[in-house]
């Protein structure tokens, strides 16, 4: 890894999905300022996550990764962060208890402020403006001022991530994540929701198990807080490079903007800037693989991103679509496994299942999400490999963005609370429904 310190090597390559910054000198000022700011996470924490993901690679644990499609600066409030964490914790409890498997908890938060777009511009009523690329780049409002890429937003993204991480650490270490709270997480939710009622029954069982353990004199520390990790798609390379630091313990570079970062489906070109940059940092990393990925593509990514075949370093997040997963996933898993590559396989059942409702809202059918997860498990069961986790877009709020679920949302309901800045997210009830389904699939 002697060449891994050349962190600028990506600059010589084609970088997809980068904003067209109007003022390069302003960008350079921002990047210089970011370079002097404290790390958001520590290299040792990244290594700890790598160890936990190594257990997933060996088939001994399961990843639950989730959060907003695109965070907004306005969304970095205590209520918002707590609601997302509450939903993630409830899902993790269901998976741990009903699925009987240790769960690695990773938030899609504290950095998920940039989005790839299929088109660089958006046209409304004959007016063409730059596409909204996330709060890190420009504003959501359809005006020339709002849509102009502004490098100072990168700095705001850093501070917003710091606030979010601070809240997440406080909630997960300060007693809120204590297992004795399993009922408290559900109080506002249980009465009106089938998923909430099902969760409440499970919470009662957990209470009985805890009471039994206490009676036996066991009160493990692990019950009082949880390890929680942050992740985002490292899309804007100037930001992630500016937050890369050389670890004083090892002399190796870590992107300290998050514990884990991933490369999106649109930026995984083997000869592209993102893959090159990721090959230099030592964090655990992910790559999104869509239905066009060939086994050769996957193996080339393994060779480039994890040449030493370190377990826990590389996670493949497959996003095929419910109608394609059973056909496209088997050859990938087969070839990568046959090559002896140490990777964790995680299912993103959201991104391949988006469609436009008659109302014009982008949405997803909950049944398609469930079907893709079921297909993911079927493929791994048939091949004797480990279905390592799920990667989802959800919110802790009762939004109406995806249709279906135990608490049925119809296409006509979408406008009621459609609040996402980008893609449709599962609401809390749908997220819990999904967790119960995944636990059933896991136990087979």
C-alpha positions, 0 to 999 in steps of 0.5 A: 500500500506504499502508493496509497498516500497519493490522494490526488491521483483521482484528479487525473481521471474522469469524475462523474456526477461532480457539480459545475462549481462556478467559482473554483477559487471559492471552492479552493478556499472551502477545501482548505478550511475543511482540511483544517477541521477536526475529524467527524469520526476516528480511524479506530472506529472505522477499523472497529466497523471493519471488524464487525463487517468481517463477521458479516462476511464470515456469515456471523452477523447482519447489516442494517443500514438505513436513513434518508435518501438525501438529508437536508440541512433543515432536517438536522434537528433533535426530533428528526435524528431521534425519530430515525434512530428510534426506527433503526433501533426498533428494526435492529431489535426485531432482527436481533431477537426474532432473527437471532442474529447480531446486527451491525447498525449503520445510519445513512446519515451525517453526510448524505447531502449529495445525490447523483442525477440522471440529468444535469439540468431540469426543465420546468415550463420552458425554464432550464436550471441545474438539477438539485444535487443535494443540500451540499451543492445547491438548493431545492427551490427552482430559482436560478439563485437557489440552483447555482452550485455554492461551494460554501455549502460543503462547509455547512454539510460538515457542520450539519454532519457534526451536529447530527453525529453528536446527537446520534452519539448522545442518543446511542450512548446516553441511555436512550438505546438501553434495552429496557427502553424497548417499550418507550420507543413504541409508545407513540406508535403502538395503538394505530399500527399493526406493525406497532402492535406486533412489535409490542408483543415482541417487546414484552417477550424481551422484557421477560428475557431481561427480567430472567437474566437480572434474576440470574444476576446478569446485567451485561453492559451491552444492553445499555448502549449500542455501537452505531456507525455513520455512512454516506455515498462519497459523491463530491470528491473534493469534500471527501478528500478534504476530510481525509486524514493520515491516521497517527497510529498507522500512517494510513489515510482514512476518510474521516467524514464517515465510518463507511462510505460507498460508491454509487451505481452511477460512479463505479467506473473502473477507470473513474475518479471515485474508484481510484479515490476509494482505492486509497482510503482505508475505511470499510467501503461499499459499492452499489451494483445494479442489474448491468453489472457483469461478474467480470466488473465485480471481480475487477472492483474486488481487485482494485478496491480490496487487493489484499482480500481483507474481510470487512473492507468491501461490501457489495450492495446490490440494487437490481429491482424485484423483477431482475434480482433472481436472474442477475444476482446468482452469476455475480455471487457465484463468480465472486465466491468462486474467486475466493473474494472476501465480500459482504453482500447487502441488498438495497431493495429500494433503488431498483423499484422506483416508478412514477404514480399518476399524480407525478410523485416518484414512489415505490411499492412496498410489495416490490421492496419485500419481493426484492429482499425475498429474492436476495435471500432465495439466491443466497440460500440456493448458492449456500452463501450469506445474505449479509444485510439490507440497505434501505431508505426510511424515515422515522416519520409517518410520511406517505411516500411508498405505497402499500404496507400493513397500514395501507397507503394508496397512490391517492394518499401520496400527496398527504405527507410527501416530504422527501427531497429526493427519493420516496422513503419507507415510513416507520410502520413500513420499516418495522413490517420489513424488519419482521419479514427479514427476520422470518427470511433470515431464520428460513 
